[in-house]
Amino acid sequence: MKKILSILFLTAIYGLSNGQLIRNNASLFPQLKIIAAKLISISNYQADCDLVIKSHSQGTIHAASTLITHKVSTDTLCGFYYYFKTHEQYKKSGGDFTAFFKNAFYFSINNAIDKTSLFDKPERFKEVKFQNGHSIAIQRSSVYIWFIPKEVSEFISNSLANYEVVIVQKPDTIIDGKSCIRYVFEGSRSTPYPKREICFEKESLMLLYYKASTLGWDPDEIKATLSNIKTNQQLAENYFSEENLFGRKLGKNTKIKTSKFEVGDVVPDWELPILGKMFKCSSKELRGKYVLLEFTGTWCPHCLDAVSMMNKLEEDFKGNNKLSILSVFSTETDDTERITKFANAHNIKSTILHSAASVGENYGIIAYPTFFIIDPTGKLGLIISGYGQDTENKIANYLSKNIKK
């Protein structure tokens, strides 16, 4: 009888699947269920988030933002609105803010706002899967999404329901002088971030620390520390509106103004060092050729996306002396060591120019990547900001139309 009762007890805890005992995390970690329920119930949330990303191609990236979220049960894209405002000292490399509300995504850099609307570009709001990965839906593209209550609650609930996730409660720890409960989640090794360490304050059950580690993926580690947490604070009725957050109502699809130049203008001359070389390259010595300038950065996800296009153009126009293809690193964040790691990790084939902060300023660069095609007379032939299939098509069409291979 005792043996039968023991088997029934184990079955209740672990469950049975195909004749094998399966761990039931929900039964083993009742406290996590309580934490998940507490987090999902929060309607309004605010916290300061200090973020450190370690990357084998880009080095260590440090950023910080104030996170403000509002739970919206009728929103089908996120289930909440958010406004992630970058702290002043990190704006040069991280932009001013990202926001999502009322079916539109907003990104700002140097006080210029880029608005993408669901109704005008529905494809941007869908996750796209392909053979070796996926492209994240635009409204979920900020890493800060990971650390807000609703997302953490859903991560816990999914982990509790998934017998493949191993959960271990570690000894309590102290974070910012507060006693914290500490858990480690280890999931499938096929996912980018199979191991996550998460700490919750004992008294409030709020998230204070979150670390995600990878297995050979880039970045290697993402670590967030949260402070100054407020929950269910009163927000103005129109808080999530363009008039309140931006001081004005934007057009249907407002775009970042990427340059003070227009097609046909003569652009400024420049002279810049070439990565790994003892000599420089100048716009004057390239006169008589078409020049493709890509203003890029190691920290920019869309700049990484654009590497494949730039490499393809190098192959397509290999040996053609009518075109020069140049990748220009113009932010203060990118020193030669960081650029070299990035270039080697992603096999960049274009000529790399660096130490170009003043050139970026002269060209009015406030969004990355930005592409300029300069004609043989030194006039601007094409300018495009951002990267996507449309960008690739426009550049390819311009080059094929004007340059004989």
Summary of the structure (lengths in Angstrom):
residues: 405
radius of gyration: 24.9
end to end distance: 85.0
largest distance: 93.8
contacts: 1202
relative contact order: 0.12
helix: 28%
strand: 35%
